[in-house]
Amino acid sequence: MKHALVFNVISFLTFAAAVFFLVTRGLNFSIEFKGGSVIEVEYSQAADLERTRHVVEKMGFGEVQVTNFGSSHDVMLRLPLREDIKQTEQVGQVFAELCKAESGSVSQRQMVSDKGEAISKQVCTTAANAEPVKLMRSEVVGPAVGEELARDAAKALGATVIGIMIYLAFRFEWKFSVAGIIANLHDVVIILGFFAYFQWEFSLTVLAAILAVLGYSVNESVVIFDRVREGFRKFRKFDTPQVIDHAITSTMSRTIITHGSTQLMVLSMLIFGGPTLHYFAVALTIGILFGIYSSVFVAAAIAMWLGVKREDLIQAPVNKEDPDDPNAGAVV
């Protein structure tokens, strides 16, 4: 704790930089937040997602999400909308490129819908008259949906923060509650700062990672706070900084083992999880590293500066003797 000021100055500068990038650059929201096109196609054989993603990314539409749904033959593509092209034209161009990649060509075929109406549908056929890929559905996810998702995300984050504060206040003391939530928000803002600076795509999976980091970080804070309370009971001659130092030192091996094993799991997702899990794993990696830092150097230091003391956590024994009783304290 004698180095707490230095560590917290570094932490504040990092936090300030993250806020600066959030204000000046902003987040690069995915189509789940700002709207886009959803295209569903069906391949005659098991789809190669990497190949499909490579074909669409070469078209220059920006961040593209390519995932399986239903079966290995069904693929869903999510593309951001562009002002210089209509959604129908965008779908047609994408399907044409996917068809070309399968050595086919697109043609218009007149078909009858379920309602008995004549409709024109794009069909991909090869020289052998096979259909390697079919356009099943396309639609636009408008910005109104994105705004609703953004509001729900903010509500989820707010509910998590309030819940953590209430839990810490009841479990320990309000000073720990304030210290813990400042440390947790410190982690969240720094993660968002990384995504703003590098303009990484911010999607619902990243939001899920941030909420996971909140719970993960507060768990480390609770372990240290519990050791602080235990230290106040065991070491009567220790002052508050000494008790906090002992709490951090006594949990160090647990911290290394727990966070090390968790980080190995997250790194495996980052390396082998592919594009779908990439930014989810990136957010967790940043959150775990800064979560350790904030729990040890930020939360504990703020609790110390708020003046937490032995009397806040341990109730003094109550003297049940009546001071007006003349026989009080008499031994028979």
Protein Blocks (a to p, Z undefined) as FASTA:
>chain_A
ZZmmmmmmmmmmmmmmmmmmmmmnopaddfklnopaddddddfbdcdfklmmmmmmmnon
ajaddddehiambccddddddfkbcfklmmmmmmmmmmmmnopacdddddddfkopacdd
dddddfkopafbacfbdcdddfklmmmmmmmmmmmmmmmmmmmmmmmmmmmcmklmmmmm
mmmmmmmmmmmmmmmmnopacdfklmmmmmmmmmmmmmmmmmmmmmmmmmmmmmmmbcfk
lmmmmmmmmmmmmmmmmmmmmmmmmmmmmmmnojmlmmmmmmmmmmmmmmmmmmmmmmmm
mmmmnopafklmmccdddfbdfklmkgoiaZZ
